[in-house]
Amino acid sequence: MEATYTPPHPIIFFFDPSNENMEVPAYDPERVVSSNASCVSIRTISDVDGDVTATLDVSVPLGARVGGVEVFRGIIDTPGKIVALVTSENQVLIEMNVNCFRVPVRVLVDDEMHPARIWIEILDAIADVP
């Protein structure tokens, strides 16, 4: 699943939107990704620099992904068994059902400072498009 958008604020979030205990991670200006147990935030290019394209997918076979630098690998809590890529204005770009309460994910970007292309992969879990 893929979405292209113009980011009014250069950050997007990945979390379970049904999680009432979700906390936005503390921003670290030295890193493209910040995270905690409930959310991953990803810095993007600003709107004056163009559009951002984000992909949310289940894990692809090793070597199948062309391009991208891995900037995060971890687990987020998904009490509602849903994951979503959401803008800072709370606009859901992509949403996917998953089959477990904690989801292993990895994030790849095309540029480690100001990414315009972001890939989020659900690892070792079955996901269904709603």
C-alpha positions as CSV (number, residue, x, y, z in Angstrom):
1,M,0.0,0.0,0.0
2,E,1.4,3.4,-1.0
3,A,0.5,7.0,-0.4
4,T,2.0,10.2,-1.8
5,Y,1.3,13.5,0.0
6,T,2.7,17.0,0.6
7,P,3.7,17.2,4.3
8,P,2.7,20.5,5.9
9,H,5.0,19.5,8.8
10,P,8.0,17.3,8.0
11,I,7.1,14.4,10.2
12,I,4.8,11.3,10.0
13,F,3.9,8.8,12.6
14,F,3.4,5.0,12.6
15,F,1.2,3.6,15.4
16,D,-2.1,1.8,16.3
17,P,-4.7,4.6,16.1
18,S,-7.0,2.6,18.5
19,N,-4.3,2.7,21.2
20,E,-5.5,5.0,23.9
21,N,-2.1,4.9,25.5
22,M,-0.1,5.9,22.5
23,E,2.6,8.5,23.2
24,V,4.5,10.5,20.6
25,P,8.2,9.8,21.1
26,A,10.5,12.6,22.1
27,Y,11.9,14.3,19.0
28,D,15.7,13.8,18.4
29,P,17.0,16.3,15.8
30,E,20.0,14.1,15.2
31,R,18.0,11.1,14.0
32,V,15.5,10.6,11.2
33,V,13.5,8.2,13.4
34,S,12.4,8.5,17.0
35,S,10.4,5.7,18.7
36,N,8.9,4.3,21.9
37,A,6.8,1.2,22.6
38,S,3.7,2.7,21.0
39,C,4.8,4.9,18.1
40,V,7.5,5.6,15.5
41,S,8.0,9.1,14.2
42,I,9.8,9.7,10.9
43,R,11.2,13.0,9.7
44,T,10.5,13.8,6.1
45,I,11.3,16.6,3.6
46,S,9.4,19.8,4.1
47,D,6.5,20.8,1.8
48,V,8.6,23.3,-0.1
49,D,10.9,20.5,-1.2
50,G,8.1,18.4,-2.7
51,D,6.0,15.3,-2.0
52,V,6.7,12.4,0.2
53,T,5.8,8.8,-0.8
54,A,5.3,6.2,1.9
55,T,4.8,2.5,1.5
56,L,3.4,0.2,4.2
57,D,3.8,-3.5,3.4
58,V,4.4,-6.9,4.9
59,S,8.0,-8.0,4.8
60,V,9.3,-8.5,1.3
61,P,11.8,-11.3,0.5
62,L,15.4,-10.6,1.4
63,G,17.0,-8.7,-1.5
64,A,13.7,-7.9,-3.2
65,R,13.7,-4.3,-1.9
66,V,15.7,-2.0,-4.2
67,G,17.1,1.0,-2.5
68,G,16.5,2.4,1.0
69,V,18.6,2.6,4.1
70,E,17.3,0.8,7.2
71,V,16.9,3.4,10.0
72,F,14.8,1.6,12.4
73,R,13.9,-2.0,13.5
74,G,11.8,-2.6,16.5
75,I,8.4,-3.6,17.9
76,I,5.4,-1.4,18.5
77,D,2.3,-2.1,20.7
78,T,-0.9,-2.7,18.6
79,P,-3.7,-3.4,21.1
80,G,-6.3,-2.9,18.4
81,K,-4.4,-5.0,15.9
82,I,-4.3,-2.1,13.5
83,V,-1.3,-0.1,12.3
84,A,-1.5,3.2,10.4
85,L,0.8,5.8,8.9
86,V,-0.6,9.2,10.1
87,T,0.4,12.8,9.4
88,S,1.0,15.4,12.1
89,E,-2.5,16.7,11.3
90,N,-3.9,13.2,12.3
91,Q,-4.7,12.3,8.7
92,V,-4.5,8.6,8.1
93,L,-2.5,7.9,5.0
94,I,-2.5,4.1,5.1
95,E,-4.1,1.7,7.5
96,M,-3.6,-2.1,7.8
97,N,-5.0,-4.8,10.1
98,V,-2.4,-7.1,11.8
99,N,-2.8,-10.4,13.6
100,C,-0.9,-9.6,16.9
101,F,-0.8,-7.2,19.8
102,R,2.9,-6.3,19.2
103,V,4.2,-5.9,15.7
104,P,7.8,-6.1,14.6
105,V,8.6,-3.4,12.0
106,R,11.4,-1.9,10.1
107,V,11.7,1.5,8.5
108,L,13.8,2.3,5.4
109,V,14.3,5.7,3.8
110,D,15.9,7.1,0.6
111,D,17.9,9.8,2.5
112,E,18.9,9.7,6.1
113,M,18.6,13.4,6.7
114,H,15.5,14.4,4.6
115,P,13.7,11.4,3.2
116,A,11.2,11.8,0.4
117,R,10.6,8.1,0.1
118,I,9.8,5.9,3.2
119,W,9.1,2.2,3.4
120,I,7.6,0.6,6.5
121,E,7.6,-3.1,6.6
122,I,5.7,-5.3,9.0
123,L,8.0,-8.2,9.9
124,D,7.0,-11.7,10.9
125,A,3.3,-11.0,11.1
126,I,0.4,-11.5,8.8
127,A,-1.3,-8.3,7.8
128,D,-4.7,-7.8,6.0
129,V,-5.8,-4.7,4.0
130,P,-9.0,-3.5,5.6
